[in-house]
Amino acid sequence: MNATFDFDICIVGAGVVGLAITQALAPHYRVLLIERHSRAGEETSSRNSEVIHAGIYYPHDSLKQRWCLRGKTLLYEFCQRYHTPFNKIGKLIVAQSEQLSQLQALHQHGQKAGVELYWLQAAELKQREPAVSAAAALYSPSTGIIDSHALLQQLEALAVNEGALVQYRSELMAAQAQDVGWQLTIATADGPFELNCHTLINSAGLGAQSVAQACSGNNQPRHIPPLYPCRGQYFRYHGRNPVQHLIYPIPDANLTGLGIHTTVDLAGQLKLGPDTHYQNQTDDYHVDEHARSQFAQAAQRYLPDLEEHRLQPDYSGIRPKLSGPSMPARDFFPWFSEFGSPNPFLHLFGIESPGLTASLAIAEAVTNWLQTGENHYLMP
Ligand SMILES: Cc1cc2nc3c(=O)[nH]c(=O)nc-3n(C[C@H](O)[C@H](O)[C@H](O)COP(=O)(O)OP(=O)(O)OC[C@H]3O[C@@H](n4cnc5c(N)ncnc54)[C@H](O)[C@@H]3O)c2cc1C
């Protein structure tokens, strides 16, 4: 790219997606990553279930499905290569007798996507998980858990080692399209400063719409999809973890969330969540302790001996959804400039779950797009 620019590429947002893209591009370009907080992953990337999803649920050929399947493979390889803590613990999706047809539909859907899945009858399920009560289950051996903080640290170390500049306490305020490239105004603790870059990549998560709105010139996205922040709360279970796998119920029909499920962290601690609360704020992370009995009842449908008094409010995360309550789920939505544009940009909207799993696949697609100019890497 042109040496008259301060940077070839500026990436906005040091969540897992911005960091994954930065470390992928750093060997090839002069890259700046800016983040408004004082460290990486302060928002959604450190407020999730830390599950490496198998890719069972998403519509066929959607970006969520494609990037989840590819991202899962890349993430397991990454963890092995860089010793990032993970555990391919496996997951059970459990169904009561009136839900068997939904479980069958999920089985077919997942198998069509190429996900390894096994049907377990009640007796087999009892053998595997004596504490779980259900009529049948789907076993997904390729689902796992990961230490998301270790992943963020490793991605940042790789990016910096390859020469990327990662700048914290730096918030993108404006991006003005120039004859070629972009002039950026960035707010810092030392006041605003300006720099220019050739290509702008917006991986600002819950801030992606605001960043897109801050872009001026003919290249502002023609359609900025509305943001519907959706908080998901977690409760921690203080007691012996009675299960070996991640246990999920049948998801709700429009996939707002995957249902209140049990996950385990790498220390073996059980937690329940997340639920779904649409809200206007993108910074309200409160956990309502009155939700305890609702969490207990949801989990007791398949874990009858779970004791409500052992549940303690833990943390919450906010999904950057592109669909509101009762609306059909929407796919990840990359909005990017046409090949040869003098002001290349990519806005990544709606990177909700499975964005953690998909992060390395998104980085791969962005690299391919930049290097070949081919759009299909970013299209469902
Ligand atoms: C409750 C919940 C559970 C989830 N569970 C899973 C799961 O188990 N598995 C999975 O695969 N995915 C899961 N996800 C999804 C996953 O966490 C996200 O898709 C992923 O973390 C998104 O990463 P990101 O980098 O796009 O966004 P973020 O982590 O939000 O990073 C964006 C960054 O941009 C910064 N920023 C915003 N605006 C500006 C600006 N103007 N200037 C500078 N910086 C800015 C923010 O400060 C932030 O750090 C879950 C999400 C939630 C909410």
The ligand as a Gaussian input file, in Angstrom:
#p B3LYP/6-31G(d) Opt

LIG

0 1
 C      -23.880000     -13.376000      26.828000
 C      -23.008000     -13.752000      25.655000
 C      -22.561000     -15.069000      25.515000
 C      -21.760000     -15.416000      24.427000
 N      -21.260000     -16.693000      24.359000
 C      -20.457000     -17.027000      23.326000
 C      -19.897000     -18.321000      23.258000
 O      -20.005000     -19.119000      24.186000
 N      -19.179000     -18.651000      22.156000
 C      -18.997000     -17.786000      21.122000
 O      -18.396000     -18.172000      20.126000
 N      -19.481000     -16.523000      21.181000
 C      -20.190000     -16.124000      22.266000
 N      -20.665000     -14.856000      22.364000
 C      -20.336000     -13.906000      21.300000
 C      -18.920000     -13.353000      21.432000
 O      -18.613000     -13.024000      22.769000
 C      -18.813000     -12.106000      20.552000
 O      -19.289000     -12.396000      19.262000
 C      -17.393000     -11.606000      20.426000
 O      -16.794000     -11.446000      21.684000
 C      -17.401000     -10.291000      19.652000
 O      -16.095000      -9.786000      19.630000
 P      -15.838000      -8.361000      19.000000
 O      -14.371000      -8.192000      18.974000
 O      -16.603000      -8.227000      17.720000
 O      -16.553000      -7.333000      19.981000
 P      -16.101000      -6.744000      21.407000
 O      -15.475000      -7.743000      22.276000
 O      -17.308000      -6.035000      21.941000
 O      -14.977000      -5.691000      21.031000
 C      -15.276000      -4.464000      20.417000
 C      -14.354000      -3.432000      21.003000
 O      -14.517000      -2.210000      20.291000
 C      -14.282000      -1.152000      21.202000
 N      -14.845000       0.073000      20.651000
 C      -16.146000       0.344000      20.394000
 N      -16.269000       1.566000      19.853000
 C      -15.012000       2.089000      19.759000
 C      -14.493000       3.322000      19.275000
 N      -15.279000       4.281000      18.759000
 N      -13.149000       3.528000      19.328000
 C      -12.312000       2.566000      19.842000
 N      -12.770000       1.378000      20.322000
 C      -14.102000       1.141000      20.270000
 C      -14.965000      -1.631000      22.471000
 O      -14.474000      -0.957000      23.609000
 C      -14.643000      -3.127000      22.457000
 O      -13.513000      -3.430000      23.251000
 C      -21.442000     -14.460000      23.442000
 C      -21.886000     -13.137000      23.587000
 C      -22.643000     -12.784000      24.699000
 C      -23.081000     -11.368000      24.866000

